[in-house]
Each structure stands twice: as C-alpha cells, then as structure tokens.
C-alpha cells in the first residue's frame, strides 16, 4: 500500500496494514474487555432529569451470559438464528446485544420508532425467531407478529438495572403521568424473568459450544439500510467485519483514546451502525464509560449528562452539534474535559466545525462510512493533519478511490463515485444476490457518493450521487449549497433538493430552519449569490419549523422531494413557478 498518498499522513504509531486481528469473533473481543476492566463502570444510562443507573464490565459480562443461555437452552435457538432487538439507548441494550452474539445468533437491530409495516418487513425479511422489545412499544405487536416468524417476545422496561427506588419512580411516572405503558396483550417474557431462567441453567451450560461453528466469516448482525439501491435490506456484517473495523478505528485514534480513562456521550442510537461500532464496540474495547441517552431530542435532554460527568468524547452528526451550539446552557458552560468529537452520518458543515472549536476549544474529527462497511472507511487523524471539510484518509488495511462512470480510476481533484475495499466490507445483502452484485463489484463497494481526493490522499464528499441536482447540464451538489446557507447568520439548518423546472430541467430549492428575526427569502438568495455560482443559487426558499430527520439526525432529502412539508409561513416573495409546483 506504499503507493497511496495518504500513508504519509498516518500518525506515527499507526500501522498502514493491520494484518490478522487477534480476535476471531465479537464475543472474544467482549470477553477480553470484561477480563481487563471487570470492576470499572461500562455503561451509565442518564435520563433527562439526571436520574441514572450503571453497570460494570463484569456485570454486563455475567448478565449477557445469562441471556445467551436463555436464548439457547430455554428458547431453543440455534447458531445463526436471528434475534430482533428494538429498544432505545438503555442499560438493557448491551446486555441483550452481547447475549445474542454470545449465543452464536445474529443480531437484527431495529429502530424503535418503526411503524407496524416497517416492523413486519424487517422481522419477516430477516426471519427473526425472537424479538426483544422495549415495553412502551409492545402495543404494536398484535398487528405485527402474525405476519412474521417471531415465536418468542421478551419485553424490556426503560428502567431495567436502575436502583430499585429510582426504577420505581421512573415506572410510576411512565404509568400514571406520561401514560406511556400500554397493556401487553401477546405472550411475552419480561427480561428479568428471562435472565433468571438463564441464571438457573448457567452452571450446566457450555457457552463455548454455542460458538463452535462461529468464525470470522459468520454473520454477526443484519443491519438494515436503504443501501445504494432499492428498499430496506439487511447488510450481512460478519464477526470479522465488525472486529476488524473496531480495531481499524482504534488504530487511527492511537493514544488519543486512553485505555480505561475515557467517557463517551452516546446520544446517537446504538441500533445505528455508527454508534454500534464506534461507541459500543470501540469504547467498550478500550475500557471506556458509555453515557447512554435514551433520546437526544430536545437537546436539553443532554444537559444533565454534560453537567454531571467528565465527558471526554462525543460522537454525533452535523445536526446534533449544531443543535447544541444553539443551546445557551451549552455555549455558556461547554464541557471542560472534552478531548475531541467524532462526526459522521452526513456532511459536517464548516460553519458548525468552526463554531464548535470556538466554543469548546476542541476539534470535530470527521469520518465517513456506510452500513455496508461496518461502517468506518475514512477518518481524519487527530493532530496537525486534520483537514476541515474532508472525511480524512482511509483507515488501515483499506483502499479508497474515486472512479468515473465506466469504473476507471480518477486522479487528485477529479470528482467521481467513491469506491472502497477492505476487510470491513459486508458479506452482501441478506437474500438479495442481485443487489449485492450491483453494489459490490470485484471486491469494491460502490458507495453511491460523489467524492474527490486531494494530492495528500484526503477525501472530500461532494454529494450523494442520487441527490445531485442537474441545472441546465451543470451538476449542483446540495451539500455545498447547504453549507453556504448555514454559514449565513440567522439560518440554523438547511436542506436542498432539485425541483422540476421547465426551463432548466431542474432548479435548486432550499428548505431552511431560521431564527428570529427571520431573514427574508430575498436576503437568503442574495447571500447565496454572493458565495455561489449563479446556477447553484436556490430559485426558491421555504421556511420550516423543522426539517425531516433520520433516527441519527440526518436530513432526509428524499422526504423533502417526495412529500414536501408544510412550510412555516413561506416567504411572500416566492416566484410564481414555484407556487405552481406546490399547487
């Protein structure tokens, strides 16, 4: 790999090629952490009011063993059987997820906010035999289970593993004040009872036998994604994929992550691949303490965590960082122990990165990846080589390049589709060989993102290939226009799409969330004209109270295109052709 320009930008202690990683499976990785950091706090769940509960490394190890025994000895699952897990960030998540992996089963992470049809699709497609679900969502199950292969349901309270008195207060609040605990009308086993059954059978169980046929090439997780084509499908991530990607990320961070000394704020959902690999696996491997936030919205839900703990790391997306920078309590009292923050999931706007550095005195280190790559492909190395506005350089043992439409490699400064290959690339899409063949070709993952590499080997995402707006034959990349918009005082967030236009084929339409006093559409367009080429300037600007966001806070341009939101008093200056398009 010596011919690649990014090698000279690696930190001094970073190996360009990891070779064979020491752990064959995720349970090996997890047991190593438990043995090394046994009496250290591994997870602390922090509620918006500051109430909290914690589990040590040895407790998580023991409890997840008990859950693995329950799945194999009581439920009767076999290696390779799929178990769906549907819960927000909470202490139960690592217990259950690690237990599924220790049982030799396949973890199917599921968004708790999924609708009934979405649940049916994912459970049925995965062929899940068991479901572990937060009890506040169990009212959906009568409509869901008959159309799936789920045979066993385990229900989980959000207050599991909290001190008894605090758990009782949370439970009473949910039941009598919030009225968020529905009656559960399907056969189910509470998590506490499942663990008790596993504990009873643990002395006679052979957990090593559960993994006898599990190796680096065995599927560890079905991580569902829209992917680069088609509808939601399960990316098959192997034990080798996830173990290696964890090691690749830690290799890039080097001594900036200190074993047993870091506290990471986990506001991103653990069921999403970013937080799953980076926060859950990465910081757990290094003996870190994960502060689990069940829901980060509104951002004031994070206030007590920042006040009460010595947070050294934060992972997030652009919208999370931007939201915190618009909270007075955060700006007036920024975290004093923060080392750095890691951004991914969507483009990090330069204005957000700059203000974050001003407020906290620390950098946001941007990286890049996809569900299909476990997910990390590139990362900005901490230190003097950080390049704002880029996604960094390929992590060790990874090749990345930009290619033309015919697959020919492009040189520095030439924009083309970003493709990558390495040991973290998925096995393929679950039961979808044709879609796998369209996405992974000759060992290269075709990401669907347009990027370019500079002379030093740093990559910059230009935009999603399918989101590019074509104005009279000129490509307009929404990310560039969004960054220009959010750099304007008074604009908090922006989403840009292409709108049909009889004259130019497509024109640029901007949706913005603004502060009071709100700028006019004319002022916004004038700002863009001063900073962008004429064909990139929005033809229309719509003002919204909020933008549609994914579960990790990524702006959903598809929803802006397919289901235009009701605007918050759109500017009266909208052009007549734009009004016609809305009618």
PLY file of the C-alpha trace (Angstrom):
ply
format ascii 1.0
element vertex 583
property float x
property float y
property float z
element edge 582
property int vertex1
property int vertex2
end_header
0.00 0.00 0.00
3.06 2.27 -0.10
1.93 3.87 -3.36
-1.04 5.57 -1.69
-0.54 9.26 -0.81
-2.47 9.08 2.48
0.14 6.85 4.10
2.38 9.83 4.88
-0.48 11.40 6.89
-0.91 8.46 9.26
0.01 9.13 12.90
3.49 7.85 13.73
2.26 4.78 15.63
-0.45 3.83 13.14
0.17 0.71 11.09
-0.99 1.01 7.47
-1.95 -2.67 7.40
-3.33 -4.41 10.48
-2.89 -7.90 9.13
-4.83 -10.54 11.06
-6.57 -9.05 14.10
-6.22 -11.08 17.34
-9.94 -11.74 17.91
-11.87 -14.09 15.63
-15.33 -13.15 16.92
-17.08 -10.36 18.77
-17.56 -12.47 21.93
-13.76 -12.82 22.10
-13.45 -9.03 21.93
-16.11 -8.56 24.62
-14.69 -11.15 27.00
-11.25 -9.58 26.71
-12.66 -6.23 27.83
-14.57 -7.82 30.72
-11.43 -9.58 31.93
-9.34 -6.41 31.78
-11.81 -3.85 33.13
-14.11 -6.01 35.27
-14.90 -3.64 38.18
-14.93 -0.49 36.01
-18.25 1.14 35.11
-19.06 0.29 31.50
-22.47 1.91 30.95
-24.44 4.67 32.66
-27.94 5.46 31.47
-28.80 9.13 32.05
-32.40 10.29 32.00
-33.31 13.90 31.09
-33.83 14.76 34.78
-30.45 13.31 35.76
-31.72 10.02 37.22
-29.26 7.29 36.33
-28.22 3.70 36.67
-24.94 1.94 35.85
-23.48 -1.48 35.07
-19.84 -2.56 35.47
-17.95 -4.57 32.86
-18.18 -7.77 34.92
-21.94 -7.27 35.42
-22.55 -6.82 31.69
-20.46 -9.94 31.04
-22.41 -12.04 33.55
-25.85 -10.78 32.53
-25.18 -11.24 28.81
-24.00 -14.80 29.53
-27.32 -15.43 31.26
-29.24 -14.04 28.31
-27.23 -16.20 25.89
-28.10 -19.29 27.95
-31.76 -18.26 27.96
-31.81 -17.98 24.16
-30.13 -21.34 23.60
-31.38 -23.51 26.47
-34.85 -22.08 27.15
-35.99 -20.61 23.82
-34.16 -23.30 21.84
-32.44 -21.08 19.30
-29.50 -22.36 17.27
-26.37 -20.71 15.93
-27.30 -18.41 13.05
-30.89 -17.83 14.18
-31.90 -14.18 14.02
-32.94 -12.16 17.06
-34.51 -8.72 16.54
-33.70 -6.09 19.17
-35.88 -2.98 19.28
-35.09 -0.54 22.06
-33.60 2.92 22.60
-30.26 3.51 24.32
-30.55 1.89 27.74
-28.65 -0.45 30.07
-30.53 -3.44 28.67
-29.19 -2.90 25.17
-25.58 -4.13 25.72
-26.84 -6.98 27.93
-29.18 -8.21 25.22
-27.00 -7.48 22.19
-23.91 -9.11 23.73
-26.05 -12.05 24.81
-27.33 -12.56 21.27
-23.76 -12.60 19.95
-22.53 -14.95 22.70
-25.36 -17.32 21.81
-23.99 -17.54 18.28
-27.16 -15.91 16.99
-27.49 -12.99 14.57
-28.39 -9.54 15.91
-31.08 -7.68 13.95
-31.01 -4.07 15.16
-34.40 -2.37 14.76
-35.38 1.26 15.07
-37.86 1.59 17.99
-39.75 4.27 16.05
-40.59 1.94 13.18
-44.23 1.74 12.19
-46.09 -1.56 12.14
-45.50 -2.13 8.38
-41.79 -1.37 8.79
-41.55 -3.83 11.68
-43.32 -6.52 9.67
-41.00 -6.02 6.72
-37.80 -6.20 8.75
-38.79 -9.09 11.03
-40.21 -11.14 8.15
-37.32 -10.40 5.81
-34.77 -11.36 8.46
-36.72 -14.44 9.51
-36.34 -13.41 13.15
-37.39 -16.13 15.60
-37.17 -13.96 18.72
-37.82 -10.29 19.47
-36.56 -8.20 22.39
-38.60 -5.00 22.56
-39.00 -2.03 24.85
-42.34 -2.44 26.62
-43.52 1.05 25.66
-43.78 -0.14 22.03
-45.43 -3.50 22.72
-48.91 -2.31 21.72
-47.85 -2.70 18.08
-47.22 -6.42 18.42
-50.77 -7.83 17.88
-50.74 -6.31 14.38
-47.13 -7.30 13.67
-46.43 -10.81 14.96
-48.93 -12.79 12.84
-47.09 -11.71 9.67
-43.65 -12.71 10.94
-41.75 -15.78 12.12
-41.27 -14.40 15.64
-42.02 -17.11 18.22
-40.63 -15.53 21.42
-41.07 -11.99 22.73
-39.01 -10.54 25.58
-40.11 -7.17 26.96
-37.75 -4.62 28.49
-38.53 -1.66 30.79
-36.52 1.52 30.22
-35.58 1.48 33.93
-34.06 -2.02 33.96
-30.91 -2.28 36.16
-31.57 1.08 37.86
-31.53 1.21 41.66
-34.88 -0.08 42.93
-36.25 3.22 44.23
-35.26 5.20 41.13
-36.64 2.48 38.85
-39.93 2.65 40.74
-40.17 6.41 40.29
-39.48 6.14 36.55
-42.03 3.33 36.22
-44.70 5.24 38.12
-44.08 8.35 36.03
-44.46 6.36 32.81
-47.60 4.64 34.00
-49.55 7.40 35.74
-48.17 10.70 34.48
-47.00 10.04 30.93
-49.41 7.11 30.37
-46.81 5.58 28.05
-47.03 1.97 29.24
-49.55 0.11 27.09
-51.15 -3.16 28.08
-49.18 -6.08 26.62
-51.68 -8.50 25.10
-49.31 -11.03 23.47
-47.41 -13.84 25.12
-44.14 -12.44 26.42
-41.39 -12.88 28.98
-40.08 -9.90 30.95
-36.31 -9.50 30.67
-35.82 -10.02 34.40
-37.57 -13.42 34.17
-35.56 -14.40 31.08
-32.30 -13.62 32.89
-33.46 -15.61 35.93
-34.10 -18.66 33.73
-30.70 -18.25 32.11
-29.05 -17.89 35.51
-30.67 -21.09 36.71
-29.31 -23.08 33.76
-25.95 -21.31 33.55
-23.98 -23.86 35.70
-24.71 -26.70 33.29
-24.43 -24.69 30.05
-21.35 -24.73 27.81
-21.16 -21.26 26.30
-18.08 -22.13 24.27
-20.12 -24.76 22.45
-22.54 -22.06 21.24
-19.67 -20.58 19.20
-18.14 -23.83 17.95
-19.28 -23.17 14.39
-18.94 -19.37 14.54
-15.90 -17.71 12.99
-14.75 -14.51 11.29
-16.89 -15.20 8.20
-20.06 -15.92 10.21
-22.81 -13.30 10.13
-22.93 -11.35 13.39
-25.55 -8.75 12.50
-28.15 -7.96 9.88
-28.02 -4.19 9.77
-30.92 -2.85 7.71
-30.37 0.03 5.34
-31.77 1.57 2.22
-28.32 0.99 0.77
-27.25 2.47 -2.52
-30.21 0.91 -4.35
-33.72 -0.31 -3.62
-35.77 -0.73 -0.45
-34.60 -1.51 3.06
-32.44 -4.62 3.13
-30.15 -6.34 5.58
-26.41 -5.83 5.21
-24.72 -9.01 6.40
-21.92 -7.88 8.70
-19.64 -10.68 9.83
-17.79 -11.07 13.10
-14.59 -10.40 11.15
-16.07 -7.23 9.58
-17.02 -5.73 12.93
-13.98 -6.83 14.94
-11.63 -5.53 12.25
-13.44 -2.22 11.85
-13.30 -1.68 15.61
-9.54 -2.27 15.52
-9.12 -0.05 12.42
-10.84 2.86 14.14
-8.84 2.47 17.35
-5.60 2.24 15.37
-6.36 5.61 13.81
-7.13 7.19 17.18
-3.90 5.90 18.70
-3.06 7.30 22.13
-5.81 9.92 21.87
-8.08 7.25 23.39
-6.62 6.22 26.75
-7.46 2.72 28.00
-9.83 2.82 30.95
-9.96 6.61 31.13
-12.48 7.84 28.55
-16.13 8.79 28.99
-18.10 8.97 25.75
-21.52 10.54 25.44
-23.69 8.22 23.37
-26.61 10.28 22.12
-26.71 8.53 18.74
-28.81 5.34 18.86
-26.87 2.14 19.45
-29.05 0.31 16.92
-27.46 2.50 14.22
-24.17 1.19 12.83
-22.21 4.37 13.64
-22.83 4.23 17.39
-22.85 0.42 17.41
-19.27 0.13 16.14
-17.70 3.38 17.33
-19.33 3.82 20.75
-20.48 0.38 21.79
-17.67 -1.80 20.41
-14.84 0.74 20.18
-15.02 2.42 23.56
-16.02 -0.84 25.27
-12.87 -2.45 23.87
-10.79 0.37 25.40
-12.45 0.23 28.82
-14.43 3.42 28.31
-17.60 4.50 30.07
-20.61 4.93 27.80
-23.18 7.51 28.90
-26.39 6.27 27.28
-29.01 8.89 26.36
-32.39 7.25 25.55
-33.47 10.19 23.39
-31.39 13.28 22.47
-34.38 15.36 21.40
-34.81 18.02 22.53
-31.08 18.70 23.04
-31.84 19.82 26.60
-32.13 16.07 27.36
-28.30 16.04 27.29
-27.87 18.88 29.79
-27.63 16.77 32.96
-25.15 14.39 31.35
-22.86 17.27 30.43
-23.24 18.76 33.92
-22.69 15.60 35.94
-19.96 13.66 34.11
-16.43 14.29 32.85
-17.21 13.73 29.17
-14.06 13.31 27.08
-15.58 12.19 23.75
-18.79 12.87 21.87
-19.99 11.28 18.65
-22.68 12.87 16.54
-23.91 14.21 13.24
-23.93 17.78 11.99
-27.47 18.43 13.23
-26.61 17.33 16.79
-23.53 19.55 17.02
-25.46 22.43 15.51
-28.35 21.94 17.94
-26.01 22.01 20.94
-24.40 25.20 19.67
-27.84 26.78 19.71
-28.42 25.88 23.38
-27.48 28.70 25.75
-26.59 26.33 28.60
-24.10 24.51 26.35
-22.44 27.64 24.96
-22.14 29.27 28.38
-20.80 26.13 30.05
-19.10 23.93 27.40
-17.63 20.59 28.51
-14.26 21.21 30.16
-12.75 17.74 29.75
-13.60 17.14 26.10
-10.72 15.77 24.00
-12.45 15.65 20.62
-15.71 14.78 18.91
-16.28 12.41 16.02
-18.72 13.28 13.23
-20.23 11.06 10.56
-23.55 10.12 9.01
-23.84 13.32 6.98
-21.64 16.19 5.85
-20.19 18.33 8.63
-20.68 21.96 7.71
-17.60 24.17 8.00
-19.52 26.81 9.93
-20.52 24.22 12.55
-16.98 22.83 12.84
-15.52 26.31 13.25
-18.00 27.42 15.89
-17.63 24.13 17.78
-13.89 24.73 18.00
-14.51 28.29 19.20
-16.99 27.22 21.89
-15.33 24.03 23.18
-11.69 24.59 22.23
-11.65 21.09 20.70
-11.99 19.74 17.16
-14.70 17.72 15.50
-12.95 14.90 13.65
-14.96 13.98 10.58
-15.03 10.46 9.22
-17.00 8.55 6.65
-18.60 5.18 6.24
-21.68 3.20 5.33
-23.69 0.44 6.93
-22.23 -1.81 4.25
-18.70 -1.10 5.51
-19.31 -1.72 9.22
-19.17 1.42 8.90
-15.80 3.27 9.05
-13.87 3.72 5.79
-12.04 7.01 6.36
-11.14 9.20 9.32
-9.31 12.43 9.94
-6.22 11.64 12.02
-6.11 13.68 15.21
-3.31 16.21 15.32
-1.89 18.77 12.93
-3.01 16.79 9.88
-6.76 17.32 10.40
-8.27 18.88 7.28
-11.61 20.56 7.89
-14.12 19.93 5.14
-12.72 16.48 4.37
-13.66 13.00 5.56
-10.00 12.25 6.18
-7.92 9.36 4.90
-8.60 5.63 4.59
-8.29 3.65 7.82
-5.59 0.93 7.86
-6.00 -2.07 5.53
-8.44 -0.09 3.38
-8.22 1.16 -0.20
-10.41 4.04 -1.38
-10.54 5.74 -4.75
-12.81 7.80 -7.00
-13.92 6.33 -10.30
-15.63 7.55 -13.46
-18.95 6.13 -14.67
-17.07 3.41 -16.54
-15.15 2.40 -13.40
-11.85 3.96 -14.46
-9.84 5.41 -11.54
-9.66 9.20 -11.35
-6.76 11.36 -10.23
-6.49 14.00 -7.49
-9.08 16.76 -7.80
-11.35 14.76 -10.12
-14.84 14.07 -8.79
-16.26 10.59 -9.21
-18.04 7.83 -7.33
-16.21 6.77 -4.19
-15.44 3.04 -4.06
-13.65 1.10 -1.35
-12.39 -2.33 -0.45
-11.09 -3.82 2.77
-11.83 -6.39 5.48
-14.75 -4.34 6.82
-16.84 -4.63 3.64
-20.06 -6.58 4.18
-20.60 -10.15 3.03
-23.56 -8.92 0.97
-27.26 -8.16 1.31
-29.34 -10.81 3.06
-31.07 -12.99 0.45
-30.52 -10.39 -2.30
-27.76 -11.64 -4.61
-28.66 -9.30 -7.47
-28.49 -6.20 -5.29
-25.25 -7.45 -3.77
-23.74 -7.86 -7.22
-24.80 -4.31 -8.15
-23.18 -2.82 -5.03
-20.05 -4.93 -4.50
-18.14 -5.46 -7.75
-14.80 -7.18 -7.89
-14.41 -6.73 -4.15
-15.07 -2.97 -4.37
-18.01 -1.40 -2.56
-19.69 1.22 -4.75
-20.95 3.79 -2.27
-23.15 5.98 -4.44
-21.35 9.05 -3.09
-19.50 11.53 -5.29
-16.10 12.46 -3.88
-12.67 13.72 -4.81
-9.20 13.12 -3.39
-6.56 15.80 -2.94
-2.83 15.40 -3.52
-2.26 14.32 0.11
-4.80 11.50 -0.05
-7.57 13.27 1.88
-11.07 12.72 0.52
-13.94 15.18 0.33
-17.54 14.14 -0.24
-19.14 16.22 -2.93
-22.61 14.70 -2.54
-24.83 11.65 -2.87
-24.88 10.61 -6.50
-28.67 10.35 -6.49
-29.08 13.75 -4.79
-27.11 15.73 -7.36
-29.27 18.43 -8.97
-28.86 18.90 -12.72
-29.36 22.53 -13.73
-29.08 23.00 -17.49
-26.48 20.24 -17.64
-24.47 21.57 -14.67
-24.18 19.46 -11.53
-25.19 21.17 -8.29
-24.25 19.37 -5.09
-26.79 20.01 -2.29
-24.16 19.69 0.43
-22.29 22.70 -0.95
-25.44 24.84 -1.08
-26.49 23.70 2.42
-23.08 24.65 3.81
-23.42 28.10 2.21
-26.89 28.55 3.68
-25.96 27.54 7.23
-23.00 29.92 7.14
-25.50 32.78 6.92
-26.39 34.38 10.28
-29.95 33.51 11.22
-30.13 30.14 9.47
-29.89 27.16 11.78
-30.41 24.23 9.37
-30.89 23.76 5.64
-31.94 21.02 3.26
-31.53 21.37 -0.53
-33.18 19.37 -3.29
-33.83 19.59 -7.01
-37.27 20.75 -8.18
-38.69 20.21 -11.69
-38.13 23.22 -13.92
-39.43 23.55 -17.49
-36.59 25.86 -18.49
-33.55 24.26 -16.85
-34.71 20.69 -16.23
-34.20 21.13 -12.51
-33.71 24.10 -10.22
-32.40 24.35 -6.69
-34.95 24.53 -3.89
-33.90 25.25 -0.31
-35.75 24.44 2.90
-34.39 26.28 5.92
-35.00 26.49 9.66
-34.32 30.08 10.70
-34.03 32.02 13.94
-35.95 35.16 14.84
-35.76 37.67 13.38
-36.07 35.54 10.28
-34.26 36.63 7.12
-36.38 37.11 4.02
-36.15 34.87 1.00
-34.56 37.74 -0.92
-31.84 38.09 1.72
-31.14 34.36 1.67
-30.87 34.31 -2.11
-28.65 37.39 -2.08
-26.32 35.65 0.37
-26.11 32.64 -1.94
-25.48 34.81 -5.00
-22.53 36.38 -3.20
-20.99 32.99 -2.46
-22.08 30.57 -5.21
-22.09 30.39 -8.99
-25.40 31.58 -10.45
-26.68 28.10 -11.41
-26.20 26.89 -7.81
-28.32 29.66 -6.26
-31.75 28.47 -4.98
-34.67 29.56 -7.12
-36.93 29.34 -4.07
-36.57 29.25 -0.31
-39.11 27.64 2.01
-39.08 28.28 5.77
-39.86 25.35 8.08
-40.18 24.88 11.82
-38.05 21.74 11.49
-36.53 19.52 8.83
-37.34 15.82 8.46
-34.52 13.87 10.12
-33.47 10.24 10.25
-33.01 8.35 13.51
-29.46 9.74 13.79
-30.38 13.29 12.82
-29.50 13.12 9.14
-31.57 15.40 6.91
-33.92 13.30 4.78
-33.77 14.94 1.36
-35.89 12.13 -0.05
-38.80 13.21 2.14
-38.33 16.82 1.08
-38.59 15.67 -2.53
-41.34 13.07 -2.28
-43.51 14.59 0.45
-42.91 18.35 0.59
-43.57 19.58 4.15
-45.99 22.30 5.10
-43.97 25.47 5.36
-43.91 27.79 8.33
-45.25 30.83 6.55
-43.32 30.62 3.27
-41.83 33.83 2.02
-44.27 36.01 0.13
-41.55 36.56 -2.43
-41.76 33.01 -3.81
-41.74 33.00 -7.58
-44.91 32.16 -9.46
-43.49 28.98 -10.99
-42.57 27.71 -7.51
-46.11 28.33 -6.29
-47.44 26.41 -9.28
-45.23 23.47 -8.42
-46.68 23.35 -4.88
-50.31 23.55 -6.03
0 1
1 2
2 3
3 4
4 5
5 6
6 7
7 8
8 9
9 10
10 11
11 12
12 13
13 14
14 15
15 16
16 17
17 18
18 19
19 20
20 21
21 22
22 23
23 24
24 25
25 26
26 27
27 28
28 29
29 30
30 31
31 32
32 33
33 34
34 35
35 36
36 37
37 38
38 39
39 40
40 41
41 42
42 43
43 44
44 45
45 46
46 47
47 48
48 49
49 50
50 51
51 52
52 53
53 54
54 55
55 56
56 57
57 58
58 59
59 60
60 61
61 62
62 63
63 64
64 65
65 66
66 67
67 68
68 69
69 70
70 71
71 72
72 73
73 74
74 75
75 76
76 77
77 78
78 79
79 80
80 81
81 82
82 83
83 84
84 85
85 86
86 87
87 88
88 89
89 90
90 91
91 92
92 93
93 94
94 95
95 96
96 97
97 98
98 99
99 100
100 101
101 102
102 103
103 104
104 105
105 106
106 107
107 108
108 109
109 110
110 111
111 112
112 113
113 114
114 115
115 116
116 117
117 118
118 119
119 120
120 121
121 122
122 123
123 124
124 125
125 126
126 127
127 128
128 129
129 130
130 131
131 132
132 133
133 134
134 135
135 136
136 137
137 138
138 139
139 140
140 141
141 142
142 143
143 144
144 145
145 146
146 147
147 148
148 149
149 150
150 151
151 152
152 153
153 154
154 155
155 156
156 157
157 158
158 159
159 160
160 161
161 162
162 163
163 164
164 165
165 166
166 167
167 168
168 169
169 170
170 171
171 172
172 173
173 174
174 175
175 176
176 177
177 178
178 179
179 180
180 181
181 182
182 183
183 184
184 185
185 186
186 187
187 188
188 189
189 190
190 191
191 192
192 193
193 194
194 195
195 196
196 197
197 198
198 199
199 200
200 201
201 202
202 203
203 204
204 205
205 206
206 207
207 208
208 209
209 210
210 211
211 212
212 213
213 214
214 215
215 216
216 217
217 218
218 219
219 220
220 221
221 222
222 223
223 224
224 225
225 226
226 227
227 228
228 229
229 230
230 231
231 232
232 233
233 234
234 235
235 236
236 237
237 238
238 239
239 240
240 241
241 242
242 243
243 244
244 245
245 246
246 247
247 248
248 249
249 250
250 251
251 252
252 253
253 254
254 255
255 256
256 257
257 258
258 259
259 260
260 261
261 262
262 263
263 264
264 265
265 266
266 267
267 268
268 269
269 270
270 271
271 272
272 273
273 274
274 275
275 276
276 277
277 278
278 279
279 280
280 281
281 282
282 283
283 284
284 285
285 286
286 287
287 288
288 289
289 290
290 291
291 292
292 293
293 294
294 295
295 296
296 297
297 298
298 299
299 300
300 301
301 302
302 303
303 304
304 305
305 306
306 307
307 308
308 309
309 310
310 311
311 312
312 313
313 314
314 315
315 316
316 317
317 318
318 319
319 320
320 321
321 322
322 323
323 324
324 325
325 326
326 327
327 328
328 329
329 330
330 331
331 332
332 333
333 334
334 335
335 336
336 337
337 338
338 339
339 340
340 341
341 342
342 343
343 344
344 345
345 346
346 347
347 348
348 349
349 350
350 351
351 352
352 353
353 354
354 355
355 356
356 357
357 358
358 359
359 360
360 361
361 362
362 363
363 364
364 365
365 366
366 367
367 368
368 369
369 370
370 371
371 372
372 373
373 374
374 375
375 376
376 377
377 378
378 379
379 380
380 381
381 382
382 383
383 384
384 385
385 386
386 387
387 388
388 389
389 390
390 391
391 392
392 393
393 394
394 395
395 396
396 397
397 398
398 399
399 400
400 401
401 402
402 403
403 404
404 405
405 406
406 407
407 408
408 409
409 410
410 411
411 412
412 413
413 414
414 415
415 416
416 417
417 418
418 419
419 420
420 421
421 422
422 423
423 424
424 425
425 426
426 427
427 428
428 429
429 430
430 431
431 432
432 433
433 434
434 435
435 436
436 437
437 438
438 439
439 440
440 441
441 442
442 443
443 444
444 445
445 446
446 447
447 448
448 449
449 450
450 451
451 452
452 453
453 454
454 455
455 456
456 457
457 458
458 459
459 460
460 461
461 462
462 463
463 464
464 465
465 466
466 467
467 468
468 469
469 470
470 471
471 472
472 473
473 474
474 475
475 476
476 477
477 478
478 479
479 480
480 481
481 482
482 483
483 484
484 485
485 486
486 487
487 488
488 489
489 490
490 491
491 492
492 493
493 494
494 495
495 496
496 497
497 498
498 499
499 500
500 501
501 502
502 503
503 504
504 505
505 506
506 507
507 508
508 509
509 510
510 511
511 512
512 513
513 514
514 515
515 516
516 517
517 518
518 519
519 520
520 521
521 522
522 523
523 524
524 525
525 526
526 527
527 528
528 529
529 530
530 531
531 532
532 533
533 534
534 535
535 536
536 537
537 538
538 539
539 540
540 541
541 542
542 543
543 544
544 545
545 546
546 547
547 548
548 549
549 550
550 551
551 552
552 553
553 554
554 555
555 556
556 557
557 558
558 559
559 560
560 561
561 562
562 563
563 564
564 565
565 566
566 567
567 568
568 569
569 570
570 571
571 572
572 573
573 574
574 575
575 576
576 577
577 578
578 579
579 580
580 581
581 582
